[in-house]
Structures are given as C-alpha cells and as structure tokens.
C-alpha cells in the first residue's frame, strides 16, 4: 500500500498544534504563577514561547524559524526527559520522548510542503 502523501501537510499542522496544546496544558500554570526564582519557570517560559514560534514558523516561507524553535524545544524536552529518567521509566518519560521526537522531526524537515 502506498503512503498518503496528501496528508503530510495536515499531519504537520496537527503536530504543530499538539506541541502548542502540550505546552499550554503542561506549563501554563507554571507560567501564570510567575515565580522568577524557580528554574522551572524559565524552562516553562522557553517551552511555551518556542512552541508558539514553531507554530508561527509554519506560516513562513523560510525554514530557519521552524528549525531554531524546534531545536530549542528538543533541548528543553531532553532536559525534562533526563529529569524524569532519574526515578524510572514511566509515563512522563514516554510523553517527553514523543514530544521530543515530534520536535526532532521539525528540526530535520523544517517547513516541508
């Protein structure tokens, strides 16, 4: 069976939206509490801002915006995955691996149309 190449743009936008949705649900409360003395506040700000930039990068013609945003998200996700790995392999670690793999896709493909 041949792949459905016509669905590639749709799936790309769904992945972008899922990263934004993940950022808002996972880090929204941390950002709203505005605790500037916490490292997690700055990590949360990074994730929320760059997830929106990844989404906005999809509307631009050049790949640079998308690739840089996705690279920052891969690094932040790797940081979270490393923190969750300290206890054991669990659901949170698996979620961060999935999010990281989506971001790595955008690092490698950019705005493939």
C-alpha positions as CSV (number, residue, x, y, z in Angstrom):
1,X,0.0,0.0,0.0
2,X,1.3,3.4,-0.9
3,X,1.6,6.2,1.7
4,X,-1.0,9.0,1.6
5,X,1.4,11.9,0.7
6,X,-1.5,14.3,0.5
7,X,-2.0,14.1,4.3
8,X,1.6,15.3,5.0
9,X,0.7,19.0,5.3
10,X,-2.3,18.2,7.5
11,X,-0.2,15.9,9.8
12,X,2.5,18.5,10.1
13,X,0.0,21.1,11.3
14,X,-1.6,18.7,13.7
15,X,1.8,18.0,15.2
16,X,2.5,21.8,15.5
17,X,-0.9,22.2,17.2
18,X,-0.2,19.3,19.5
19,X,3.1,20.9,20.7
20,X,1.3,24.1,21.4
21,X,-1.5,22.3,23.2
22,X,1.0,20.3,25.2
23,X,2.9,23.5,26.2
24,X,-0.3,25.2,27.4
25,X,-1.6,22.2,29.4
26,X,1.8,21.2,30.9
27,X,3.4,24.6,31.5
28,X,0.5,27.1,31.5
29,X,0.0,27.1,35.3
30,X,3.8,27.4,35.9
31,X,4.0,30.4,33.6
32,X,0.9,32.1,35.1
33,X,2.2,31.8,38.7
34,X,5.2,33.9,37.6
35,X,7.8,32.6,40.1
36,X,11.0,34.2,38.8
37,X,13.1,32.4,41.5
38,X,12.3,29.0,40.1
39,X,14.3,27.3,37.3
40,X,11.1,25.5,36.1
41,X,9.5,28.9,35.5
42,X,12.2,29.8,33.0
43,X,12.1,26.3,31.4
44,X,8.4,26.6,31.1
45,X,8.6,30.1,29.5
46,X,11.1,28.7,27.0
47,X,8.8,25.8,26.1
48,X,5.7,28.0,25.7
49,X,7.4,30.7,23.7
50,X,9.2,28.4,21.4
51,X,6.2,26.2,20.8
52,X,4.3,29.3,19.6
53,X,7.2,30.2,17.5
54,X,7.2,26.7,16.0
55,X,3.6,27.2,15.1
56,X,4.2,30.6,13.6
57,X,7.2,29.3,11.7
58,X,4.8,27.1,9.7
59,X,3.3,30.2,8.0
60,X,6.7,31.5,6.9
61,X,8.5,30.6,3.7
62,X,11.9,30.0,5.2
63,X,12.8,27.1,7.4
64,X,15.0,29.0,9.8
65,X,12.3,30.0,12.3
66,X,10.9,26.5,12.5
67,X,14.3,24.7,12.8
68,X,15.6,27.0,15.5
69,X,12.3,26.8,17.5
70,X,12.2,23.0,17.2
71,X,15.9,22.7,18.2
72,X,15.3,24.7,21.4
73,X,12.2,22.5,22.1
74,X,14.3,19.4,21.6
75,X,16.8,20.6,24.2
76,X,14.2,21.6,26.7
77,X,12.4,18.3,26.2
78,X,15.6,16.4,26.6
79,X,16.2,18.3,29.9
80,X,12.7,17.2,31.1
81,X,13.2,13.6,29.9
82,X,16.5,13.5,31.8
83,X,14.9,14.7,35.0
84,X,12.1,12.1,34.7
85,X,14.6,9.4,33.9
86,X,16.2,9.7,37.4
87,X,13.3,8.0,39.0
88,X,12.4,5.3,36.5
89,X,11.0,4.7,33.0
90,X,7.4,5.9,33.3
91,X,4.5,7.6,31.6
92,X,6.1,11.1,31.9
93,X,9.3,10.0,30.3
94,X,7.4,8.4,27.4
95,X,5.5,11.6,26.8
96,X,8.7,13.6,26.7
97,X,10.2,11.2,24.3
98,X,7.1,11.5,22.0
99,X,7.2,15.3,22.2
100,X,11.0,15.3,21.6
101,X,10.6,13.1,18.5
102,X,7.9,15.5,17.1
103,X,10.3,18.4,17.6
104,X,13.2,16.5,16.1
105,X,11.0,15.9,13.0
106,X,10.7,19.6,12.6
107,X,14.5,20.1,13.2
108,X,15.2,17.7,10.4
109,X,12.4,18.6,7.9
110,X,11.7,22.3,8.6
111,X,8.7,23.5,6.6
112,X,8.5,20.7,4.2
113,X,5.5,21.3,2.0
